[in-house]
């Protein structure tokens, strides 16, 4: 039953939509590479558990706002994390479609396939810039768990769960103060792991960098021994050159951004969101539209 619903979701939302208004170079293929750093202060024997992956990825712009994305994790250093993270792992493989109704100020993005955080399924984003300083947005998804990996010693990991699908639904609002390039965000709802929460964030945007502080309030997750319902910290998103879009058919470049998040009192479970784009971050809007940082020439 759930499989049929998922197929219907893909065909209806990805196959029968009007053409978007802000297409990339049709047929362009972007090949890029970055790195992923995970660290956690949970072991008394050393300062941090550390996991570093090299993360090559690809984006294929099919035209009319269609895009195919993929990314692989190649383990470089694993000190303290589970042995399964020593495998070469597929991190993402999906197809997306943007739809822009410019006169109505309605912008949508539909994605289906394999997402980050080991989730697969379907995802819908909606953004409505009411004015030049106020925008509301929402996001909903239906996802399940998946993993694909292997190493050079014949070990493999493969799993696609078909039961216990999770609903993901969040909504929020953004206020943009143009003279100071400062943004206020509030977001809340039902997150990836089934918990509920709300987050407030203040972001100062510089020309190629954004710095923010945030606070969260969420449900207590007793299974991990966590007792905190409040958490918070800071985020830094720094764009990496080249900043302008290339018009070449095949582009080789580094990852578009460096992203750092520090979350004090995090239980590693609450208010988690999966990513549908290999370069997704809190600075860049999830779809092309002229609002806030979408007006920056990057």
FITI-275310 format. One line per field, with one value per residue (C-alpha): x, y, z; residue number from 1; residue in three letters. Coordinates in pm, whole numbers. Last residue first. Example, Ala and Ser with C-alpha at 12.3 -4.5 7.8 and 13.67 -1.06 7.14 Angstrom:
<pts>
X = (1367 1230)
Y = (-106 -450)
Z = (714 780)
n = (2 1)
res = (SER ALA)
</pts>
This chain:
<pts>
X = (2664 2536 2313 1942 1855 2013 1684 1430 1480 1400 1603 1519 1648 1760 2132 2236 2111 2283 2215 2517 2424 2057 1765 1889 1724 1615 1675 1479 1582 1823 2184 2095 2204 2302 2508 2463 2762 2706 2972 2915 3175 3016 2989 3183 3495 3468 3463 3197 3078 2850 3022 2799 2965 2778 2956 3110 3416 3486 3372 3073 3100 2812 2857 2603 2564 2428 2108 1935 1631 1436 1727 1700 1872 1926 1923 1583 1445 1406 1266 1050 1188 1289 1559 1775 1980 2279 2382 2676 2652 2943 3007 2870 2786 2459 2379 2135 1905 1738 1432 1356 1046 1003 818 968 906 1267 1249 1075 720 678 860 1047 1121 1365 1508 1738 2001 2141 2164 1981 1775 1607 1458 1190 1143 845 795 653 756 622 796 598 784 722 716 736 933 1290 1566 1890 2231 2563 2864 3191 3410 3735 3759 3451 3081 2781 2410 2171 1796 1533 1187 1042 721 791 651 800 660 744 645 832 848 1091 1040 674 463 752 574 795 680 892 778 970 933 1099 1443 1625 1983 2060 2081 1813 1751 1474 1204 1214 946 1025 758 742 428 454 120 275 587 429 757 792 1117 1173 1401 1561 1750 2071 2231 2485 2617 2868 3231 3265 3461 3136 3014 3293 3106 3265 3561 3838 3733 3951 3929 3599 3469 3109 2922 2687 2411 2179 1945 1783 1471 1416 1307 1649 1817 2063 2291 2440 2728 2906 3240 3239 3569 3470 3607 3484 3616 3527 3648 3863 3985 3934 3622 3422 3112 3253 3130 3288 3170 3360 3237 3457 3400 3402 3227 3112 2848 2676 2496 2226 2010 2194 1984 1609 1431 1068 957 764 423 393 265 567 725 415 183 433 640 347 172 486 497 130 182 478 273 0)
Y = (3364 3709 3765 3819 3467 3572 3742 3690 3648 3275 2967 2681 2555 2909 2928 3031 2735 2470 2206 2106 1740 1838 1649 1680 1502 1703 1617 1797 1553 1264 1358 1445 1807 1989 2243 2244 2355 2363 2429 2456 2506 2590 2533 2205 2234 2269 2080 2200 2018 2207 2537 2827 2872 3017 3284 3235 3035 3022 2866 3003 3009 2886 2924 2795 2861 2695 2580 2322 2295 1978 1814 1475 1252 890 795 625 914 1163 1475 1676 1992 2350 2496 2811 2953 3177 3263 3346 3374 3411 3527 3882 3886 3754 3790 3517 3508 3170 3036 2666 2460 2091 1768 1418 1144 1089 1312 1609 1721 2098 2422 2704 3065 3273 3623 3752 4024 4188 4510 4749 4451 4332 3999 3825 3451 3232 2866 2526 2167 1826 1488 1165 841 508 205 -63 -89 -72 -59 -214 -288 -309 -485 -635 -779 -645 -342 -182 -164 59 115 223 298 413 549 882 1076 1446 1790 2141 2484 2846 3199 3507 3863 4144 4187 4102 3784 3564 3224 2915 2552 2237 1881 1560 1199 877 780 839 759 1105 1232 1154 870 930 1192 1572 1835 2207 2474 2853 3067 3443 3443 3629 3413 3069 2880 2501 2327 1959 1714 1374 1174 996 1065 932 621 470 358 167 268 414 61 31 263 598 638 750 716 905 910 740 799 931 936 1201 1224 1480 1483 1819 1940 2317 2320 2178 1850 1999 1717 1764 1544 1466 1382 1368 1290 1166 1258 1096 1210 1108 1396 1484 1135 870 1034 969 1167 1490 1440 1508 1472 1630 1598 1687 1848 1748 1876 1760 1986 1863 2116 1977 2288 2586 2654 2727 3013 3006 2653 2435 2313 1991 1650 1422 1508 1565 1304 1038 1057 1072 785 575 656 571 239 157 246 0)
Z = (-579 -672 -369 -443 -325 3 90 -187 -561 -609 -697 -462 -126 -35 37 388 596 385 119 -91 -148 -198 -38 320 614 916 1282 1555 1831 1785 1860 2219 2172 2490 2295 1918 1711 1335 1070 693 422 89 -285 -295 -508 -886 -1215 -1459 -1773 -2015 -1939 -1836 -1497 -1201 -999 -654 -759 -473 -142 51 430 646 1022 1272 1644 1955 2114 2326 2550 2629 2806 2979 2726 2820 2454 2480 2691 2406 2571 2333 2180 2247 2026 2028 1743 1675 1323 1099 719 477 120 126 496 634 1003 1107 1412 1476 1660 1670 1759 1838 1781 1767 1510 1405 1098 1261 1336 1354 1411 1245 1340 1139 1176 901 891 579 787 551 417 736 624 835 787 873 957 879 945 841 832 836 896 722 954 687 364 495 237 361 217 399 254 375 100 251 21 176 92 149 87 364 376 628 542 435 373 348 418 404 474 409 498 375 502 406 30 81 91 -24 -33 -20 -47 -17 -94 -14 -127 -8 116 444 541 688 329 73 -173 -425 -477 -469 -533 -506 -498 -533 -510 -560 -749 -1042 -1030 -1020 -994 -1005 -915 -993 -815 -882 -623 -527 -186 61 -114 123 106 430 740 876 949 1207 1446 1537 1772 1537 1175 926 543 459 103 110 -222 -364 -623 -777 -1079 -1159 -1339 -1352 -1719 -1816 -1727 -1479 -1367 -1022 -906 -581 -422 -39 137 480 823 1147 1486 1841 2051 2353 2428 2698 2845 2527 2430 2283 1926 1589 1231 940 582 286 -52 -414 -725 -1067 -1221 -1538 -1760 -1991 -1971 -1816 -1508 -1529 -1352 -1470 -1389 -1636 -1529 -1328 -1434 -1396 -1064 -851 -994 -1098 -779 -536 -713 -676 -303 -257 -433 -206 102 0)
n = (298 297 296 295 294 293 292 291 290 289 288 287 286 285 284 283 282 281 280 279 278 277 276 275 274 273 272 271 270 269 268 267 266 265 264 263 262 261 260 259 258 257 256 255 254 253 252 251 250 249 248 247 246 245 244 243 242 241 240 239 238 237 236 235 234 233 232 231 230 229 228 227 226 225 224 223 222 221 220 219 218 217 216 215 214 213 212 211 210 209 208 207 206 205 204 203 202 201 200 199 198 197 196 195 194 193 192 191 190 189 188 187 186 185 184 183 182 181 180 179 178 177 176 175 174 173 172 171 170 169 168 167 166 165 164 163 162 161 160 159 158 157 156 155 154 153 152 151 150 149 148 147 146 145 144 143 142 141 140 139 138 137 136 135 134 133 132 131 130 129 128 127 126 125 124 123 122 121 120 119 118 117 116 115 114 113 112 111 110 109 108 107 106 105 104 103 102 101 100 99 98 97 96 95 94 93 92 91 90 89 88 87 86 85 84 83 82 81 80 79 78 77 76 75 74 73 72 71 70 69 68 67 66 65 64 63 62 61 60 59 58 57 56 55 54 53 52 51 50 49 48 47 46 45 44 43 42 41 40 39 38 37 36 35 34 33 32 31 30 29 28 27 26 25 24 23 22 21 20 19 18 17 16 15 14 13 12 11 10 9 8 7 6 5 4 3 2 1)
res = (UNK UNK UNK UNK UNK UNK UNK UNK UNK UNK UNK UNK UNK UNK UNK UNK UNK UNK UNK UNK UNK UNK UNK UNK UNK UNK UNK UNK UNK UNK UNK UNK UNK UNK UNK UNK UNK UNK UNK UNK UNK UNK UNK UNK UNK UNK UNK UNK UNK UNK UNK UNK UNK UNK UNK UNK UNK UNK UNK UNK UNK UNK UNK UNK UNK UNK UNK UNK UNK UNK UNK UNK UNK UNK UNK UNK UNK UNK UNK UNK UNK UNK UNK UNK UNK UNK UNK UNK UNK UNK UNK UNK UNK UNK UNK UNK UNK UNK UNK UNK UNK UNK UNK UNK UNK UNK UNK UNK UNK UNK UNK UNK UNK UNK UNK UNK UNK UNK UNK UNK UNK UNK UNK UNK UNK UNK UNK UNK UNK UNK UNK UNK UNK UNK UNK UNK UNK UNK UNK UNK UNK UNK UNK UNK UNK UNK UNK UNK UNK UNK UNK UNK UNK UNK UNK UNK UNK UNK UNK UNK UNK UNK UNK UNK UNK UNK UNK UNK UNK UNK UNK UNK UNK UNK UNK UNK UNK UNK UNK UNK UNK UNK UNK UNK UNK UNK UNK UNK UNK UNK UNK UNK UNK UNK UNK UNK UNK UNK UNK UNK UNK UNK UNK UNK UNK UNK UNK UNK UNK UNK UNK UNK UNK UNK UNK UNK UNK UNK UNK UNK UNK UNK UNK UNK UNK UNK UNK UNK UNK UNK UNK UNK UNK UNK UNK UNK UNK UNK UNK UNK UNK UNK UNK UNK UNK UNK UNK UNK UNK UNK UNK UNK UNK UNK UNK UNK UNK UNK UNK UNK UNK UNK UNK UNK UNK UNK UNK UNK UNK UNK UNK UNK UNK UNK UNK UNK UNK UNK UNK UNK UNK UNK UNK UNK UNK UNK UNK UNK UNK UNK UNK UNK UNK UNK UNK UNK UNK UNK)
</pts>
